[in-house]
């Protein structure tokens, strides 16, 4: 009995010590400290724990905060002590979220959640919340009336986000004790991944995974600007432009996430069966709920099936389409509302100088020499066209491109068959490169 009591007290002391030490871990050159926010123990998959830390970042304004999420299968860690090293230091994965994503999915089902799938399969998985997760979910024209100054977001460049990612990856390596990790990027997170790898691949990374975020060097698009022209455009943007880019249909998706079966909608009269902008759904179904309306909008938003191929039956399936309605609503209702508009300007010049270095942005100065795999939907690889484009975004000969016929963008992450078409092949690819 005394031995049991001693072990219990020792375990509590150890947990308190680890939590305190972890909370004081340095998170930036100016001395900001990571703050441990707690843990969630998942029921599905059992044994996976979700730990969260937060960190204030320069310039330490009200929005200048990021978060690090860790998903790890550690059932032996019965007291959920944060910051224990990875069980296998070869198996550490950091996933950069996409434009309006954050680091924590709404559900934990490993069939649909990459974070939970890889954690359940032995990986120490990390992701992050960008500073955009701190921006209030007001309509843009409401900020001024609420006394909220969004002008600092005009400086939220890819370079600033790159250093936020660097800070998270340093914390990831500190926790896991891994020297190098796999880095994945979802959607525009894939752009962030290549930007990060261009600068830091030699010290941090051992493999790149693009999840419908590119992989080929596409033909240049748009007008190349000189540095002076670009700086003039940026100055005008900061003075007169809309500094934050809003996800399409944000309020509708939030409503659908809260009341998916509602017979009303935001700005659309479902009861009156008002005309739909793109005509009836291609499968002949009716738009009866706000969830139906969100799915309809997602199907058409970037061209039929490009965001999600929601209405098309999965080939060889049992009548299910490429995306489940409940999963789609969970994804869209978990979006943050805004993204920095300055990054859209930077992206326009990265596209204009595609295949050659942009002279005034250091985002593509170097190509990483790392193994890479890219999973590509019809959005970025229509009809398999990307497979025939010249070049790729790694110097390594170990570059694999997986074209997913019929897949929409969101289907790659959480589609009805994304487990066998994306997650399991990605797991196999990483395991072969440990």
C-alpha positions in Angstrom: 0.0 0.0 0.0 2.8 2.4 0.9 4.6 1.5 -2.3 1.4 2.3 -4.3 1.0 5.6 -2.5 4.6 6.5 -3.2 4.3 5.7 -6.9 1.1 7.7 -7.1 2.7 10.7 -5.4 5.8 10.4 -7.6 3.7 10.2 -10.8 1.8 13.4 -9.7 5.0 15.2 -9.0 6.5 14.1 -12.3 3.4 15.3 -14.2 3.5 18.7 -12.4 7.2 19.0 -13.2 6.8 18.1 -16.8 3.8 20.5 -17.3 5.7 23.3 -15.6 8.8 22.7 -17.6 6.8 22.4 -20.8 4.9 25.6 -20.2 8.2 27.5 -19.8 9.7 26.1 -23.0 11.1 29.0 -25.1 9.1 29.7 -28.2 10.9 32.5 -29.9 14.1 34.6 -30.0 12.4 37.4 -28.0 11.6 35.2 -25.1 7.9 34.4 -25.6 6.9 31.2 -23.9 4.7 28.3 -25.0 1.7 27.9 -22.7 0.3 24.4 -22.3 -3.5 24.5 -22.8 -4.6 20.9 -22.0 -5.3 17.5 -23.5 -8.3 15.7 -25.0 -8.4 11.9 -24.9 -10.1 10.6 -28.0 -12.6 7.8 -27.9 -12.1 7.1 -31.6 -9.4 6.0 -32.2 -9.0 4.9 -28.5 -5.7 5.9 -27.0 -5.0 8.9 -29.2 -4.5 12.1 -27.2 -4.7 15.6 -28.5 -2.4 18.1 -26.7 -2.4 21.9 -27.4 0.1 24.7 -26.7 -0.2 28.4 -27.5 2.4 31.0 -28.2 2.3 34.8 -28.6 4.3 36.0 -31.5 5.8 39.4 -32.6 4.5 42.0 -32.8 2.4 40.7 -29.9 -0.8 42.4 -31.0 -4.2 41.0 -30.2 -4.2 38.6 -33.1 -0.5 37.6 -32.9 -0.9 34.1 -31.4 -0.4 30.7 -32.8 -1.2 27.2 -31.5 0.6 23.8 -31.8 -1.5 20.6 -31.8 -0.1 17.2 -31.1 -1.9 14.0 -31.9 -0.2 10.9 -30.5 -1.2 7.3 -29.5 0.1 7.0 -26.0 -2.2 4.7 -24.0 0.6 3.9 -21.6 0.8 7.6 -20.6 -2.2 7.1 -18.4 -1.8 10.5 -16.7 -1.6 12.3 -20.1 1.7 13.9 -19.3 2.4 16.4 -22.1 5.7 16.7 -23.8 6.9 13.1 -23.6 9.2 12.2 -26.5 7.9 10.3 -29.5 7.9 6.5 -29.1 9.6 6.2 -32.5 11.6 9.3 -33.3 11.7 8.3 -37.0 7.9 8.7 -37.2 7.2 12.4 -36.7 4.9 14.2 -39.1 4.0 17.9 -39.2 0.9 18.8 -41.3 0.6 22.5 -42.4 -3.1 23.3 -42.7 -4.7 24.9 -45.7 -6.0 28.5 -46.4 -8.9 28.5 -44.0 -8.1 25.4 -42.0 -6.7 25.1 -38.5 -4.7 22.4 -36.8 -7.6 20.5 -35.3 -10.3 18.7 -37.3 -13.9 18.8 -36.0 -14.1 15.0 -35.9 -11.6 12.3 -34.8 -12.6 9.4 -37.1 -9.4 8.2 -38.7 -11.2 7.3 -41.9 -11.6 11.1 -42.5 -9.1 12.8 -40.2 -5.5 12.6 -41.3 -4.2 13.7 -37.9 -6.0 10.8 -36.1 -5.2 8.2 -38.8 -1.5 8.7 -38.7 -1.5 9.0 -34.9 -3.3 5.7 -34.7 -0.7 4.2 -37.0 2.3 5.0 -34.8 3.2 8.6 -35.9 3.7 11.5 -33.6 1.5 14.1 -35.5 1.6 17.8 -35.2 -0.3 20.7 -36.8 -0.9 24.4 -36.0 -3.3 27.2 -36.0 -2.2 30.3 -37.9 -2.8 33.8 -36.6 -5.9 34.0 -38.7 -7.6 31.8 -36.1 -7.5 34.7 -33.7 -9.3 37.2 -36.0 -12.9 37.7 -34.8 -15.5 36.1 -37.0 -17.2 39.4 -37.9 -18.1 40.5 -41.4 -15.2 42.6 -42.7 -17.3 45.8 -42.7 -18.1 45.3 -39.0 -14.5 45.6 -37.8 -14.4 49.4 -37.8 -17.7 49.8 -36.0 -16.4 47.3 -33.3 -13.2 49.3 -32.9 -11.1 46.4 -34.2 -8.0 47.4 -36.1 -7.1 44.8 -38.8 -4.3 46.9 -40.4 -1.5 44.6 -38.8 -2.8 41.8 -40.9 -1.5 43.6 -44.0 2.0 42.5 -42.9 1.0 38.8 -42.5 3.2 37.6 -45.4 4.3 34.1 -46.4 7.6 35.0 -44.8 5.9 35.8 -41.5 3.9 32.6 -41.6 7.1 30.7 -42.6 8.7 31.8 -39.3 5.6 30.9 -37.4 5.8 27.4 -38.9 9.5 27.3 -38.0 8.7 28.1 -34.4 6.1 25.3 -34.4 8.5 22.8 -36.0 11.3 23.7 -33.5 8.8 23.0 -30.7 7.8 19.8 -32.5 11.4 18.6 -32.6 11.9 19.6 -28.9 9.0 17.6 -27.8 9.5 14.5 -30.0 13.3 14.6 -29.8 13.4 13.9 -33.5 16.2 15.5 -35.5 14.3 15.6 -38.8 10.6 15.1 -39.6 8.2 14.6 -42.5 6.4 17.7 -43.6 3.0 17.7 -45.3 0.9 20.6 -46.7 -2.8 20.7 -47.3 -4.0 23.0 -50.2 -2.2 26.3 -49.8 -0.4 24.7 -46.9 1.4 22.9 -49.7 2.6 26.3 -50.9 3.7 27.0 -47.4 5.5 23.7 -47.3 7.6 24.4 -50.4 8.4 27.9 -49.2 9.5 26.4 -45.8 11.5 23.7 -47.4 13.3 26.2 -49.7 14.9 27.7 -46.6 15.0 25.1 -43.9 14.9 21.6 -45.5 18.5 20.7 -44.7 18.1 21.3 -40.9 14.6 20.1 -40.3 13.1 17.8 -43.0 13.4 14.3 -44.5 10.4 14.2 -46.8 7.7 16.3 -48.3 4.0 15.3 -48.8 1.8 17.6 -50.9 -1.9 17.0 -50.3 -3.4 18.7 -53.3 -1.1 21.6 -52.9 0.9 21.3 -56.1 4.1 19.5 -56.9 4.8 20.4 -60.5 6.3 23.7 -61.7 3.3 25.0 -63.7 3.5 27.4 -66.7 3.8 31.1 -65.6 0.5 32.9 -65.3 -0.2 36.6 -64.8 2.0 39.7 -65.2 5.6 39.8 -63.9 6.2 43.0 -61.8 9.5 44.7 -61.0 10.3 45.1 -57.4 9.3 48.8 -57.5 6.0 48.0 -59.2 5.3 45.3 -56.7 6.1 47.5 -53.7 3.7 50.2 -55.2 1.0 47.6 -55.5 1.5 46.5 -51.9 1.5 50.0 -50.6 -1.8 50.7 -52.4 -3.3 47.4 -51.1 -2.4 48.4 -47.5 -3.8 51.9 -47.9 -7.1 51.1 -49.7 -7.5 47.3 -50.1 -9.5 44.6 -48.2 -6.7 43.2 -46.1 -8.4 39.9 -45.3 -9.8 37.4 -47.8 -13.0 35.6 -46.7 -13.8 32.0 -47.3 -16.8 31.7 -49.6 -20.1 31.1 -47.9 -18.7 31.3 -44.4 -21.9 32.2 -42.5 -23.9 29.7 -44.4 -21.4 26.9 -43.4 -21.4 28.0 -39.8 -25.2 27.8 -39.8 -25.2 24.4 -41.4 -22.6 23.2 -38.8 -24.9 24.2 -36.0 -28.3 23.2 -37.5 -27.6 21.1 -40.6 -31.3 20.1 -41.1 -32.7 23.6 -40.8 -35.2 24.4 -43.5 -34.0 28.0 -43.6 -30.7 29.5 -44.9 -28.6 32.7 -44.8 -29.6 34.9 -47.7 -31.6 32.2 -49.5 -35.3 31.3 -49.3 -35.4 27.5 -49.1 -39.1 27.5 -48.4 -39.9 29.4 -51.6 -37.7 27.1 -53.6 -35.9 30.1 -55.1 -34.0 29.6 -58.3 -30.5 28.1 -57.8 -27.6 29.9 -59.5 -26.3 26.8 -61.3 -29.5 25.0 -61.9 -30.7 21.9 -60.2 -28.2 19.5 -58.6 -26.8 17.1 -61.3 -28.1 14.0 -59.5 -31.6 15.3 -59.5 -31.8 15.7 -55.8 -33.7 18.5 -54.0 -32.2 21.3 -51.9 -34.3 20.8 -48.8 -31.9 21.8 -45.9 -29.2 24.3 -45.3 -26.7 21.4 -45.4 -27.9 20.6 -48.9 -27.4 24.2 -49.9 -23.8 24.2 -48.6 -23.0 21.0 -50.4 -24.5 22.4 -53.6 -22.4 25.6 -53.3 -19.2 23.6 -52.6 -19.7 21.4 -55.6 -20.0 24.4 -58.0 -17.7 27.0 -56.2 -14.5 26.5 -58.4 -16.1 24.6 -61.2 -18.2 21.4 -61.2 -16.6 18.9 -58.7 -13.4 20.9 -58.2 -13.9 21.7 -54.5 -15.8 18.4 -53.8 -17.2 15.9 -56.3 -20.2 15.6 -54.0 -22.8 14.4 -56.5 -20.8 11.9 -58.5 -20.8 8.2 -57.4 -17.4 6.8 -56.5 -16.4 4.4 -59.3 -16.7 0.8 -58.1 -18.4 1.8 -54.8 -21.8 1.0 -53.5 -23.6 4.1 -54.6 -21.8 6.6 -52.3 -20.3 9.7 -53.9 -16.8 11.1 -53.4 -17.9 13.0 -50.3 -20.2 12.4 -47.4 -22.6 15.2 -46.5 -22.0 15.2 -42.7 -18.2 15.1 -43.2 -18.4 18.0 -45.7 -20.4 20.1 -43.3 -17.9 19.3 -40.5 -15.0 20.5 -42.7 -16.6 23.7 -43.9 -18.0 24.7 -40.5 -14.6 24.3 -39.0 -13.0 26.8 -41.3 -11.5 30.1 -40.0 -13.2 33.0 -41.7 -10.2 34.9 -43.1 -6.8 34.6 -44.8 -4.2 37.4 -45.3 -4.8 39.2 -48.6 -1.1 40.1 -48.8 -0.3 36.4 -49.5 -2.6 36.5 -52.5 -0.5 39.3 -53.9 2.7 37.3 -53.2 1.1 34.3 -54.8 0.4 36.2 -57.9 4.1 36.9 -58.4 5.1 33.4 -57.5 2.8 32.2 -60.3 4.1 34.9 -62.7 7.7 33.8 -62.1 6.8 30.1 -62.0 9.9 28.1 -63.0 12.3 31.0 -62.2 13.0 32.8 -59.0 11.0 35.8 -58.2 13.7 38.5 -57.7 12.1 40.2 -54.7 10.6 37.3 -52.8 12.9 34.6 -51.3 10.3 31.9 -51.3 11.6 29.9 -54.3 15.3 30.6 -54.2 16.2 27.0 -53.6 14.6 23.7 -54.3 14.8 21.1 -51.6 16.6 17.8 -52.3 14.1 15.6 -50.5 11.9 12.7 -51.4 8.4 14.0 -52.3 5.0 12.6 -53.0 2.1 14.7 -54.3 -1.6 13.7 -54.3 -3.5 15.7 -56.8 -7.2 16.1 -57.5 -9.0 17.4 -60.6 -8.5 20.9 -59.3 -4.7 20.9 -59.7 -4.4 18.1 -62.2 -7.5 18.1 -64.5 -7.7 15.0 -66.5 -4.2 14.0 -65.3 -2.6 17.0 -67.1 -0.1 17.7 -64.3 1.6 14.4 -65.0 2.9 15.8 -68.3 4.1 19.2 -67.0 7.8 19.7 -66.9 9.8 19.9 -63.7 8.8 19.5 -60.1 9.5 21.2 -56.8 12.3 19.0 -55.5 15.7 18.2 -56.8 15.4 14.6 -55.7 14.8 11.8 -58.2 12.5 10.3 -55.6 9.4 12.2 -56.6 6.0 10.5 -56.9 2.8 12.1 -58.3 -0.5 10.4 -57.6 -3.3 11.7 -59.8 -6.7 11.0 -58.3 -9.3 10.8 -61.1 -12.6 12.3 -60.2 -11.4 13.7 -56.9 -12.3 17.2 -55.7 -10.1 19.2 -53.5 -11.7 18.4 -50.1 -12.2 14.8 -51.2 -8.4 14.3 -51.0 -8.4 14.9 -47.3 -11.7 13.5 -46.1 -13.5 11.8 -49.0 -15.4 8.6 -48.7 -12.4 6.6 -50.1 -9.6 8.9 -49.0 -8.5 6.2 -46.6 -7.4 3.7 -49.2 -6.6 6.3 -52.0 -4.6 8.8 -50.0 -3.9 8.1 -46.3 -2.8 4.4 -46.6 -0.5 5.1 -49.6 0.9 8.1 -47.7 1.6 5.9 -44.7 3.3 3.3 -46.8 5.4 6.0 -48.6 6.6 7.4 -45.2 7.3 4.0 -43.7 9.5 3.1 -46.7 11.6 6.2 -46.1 12.2 6.1 -42.3 
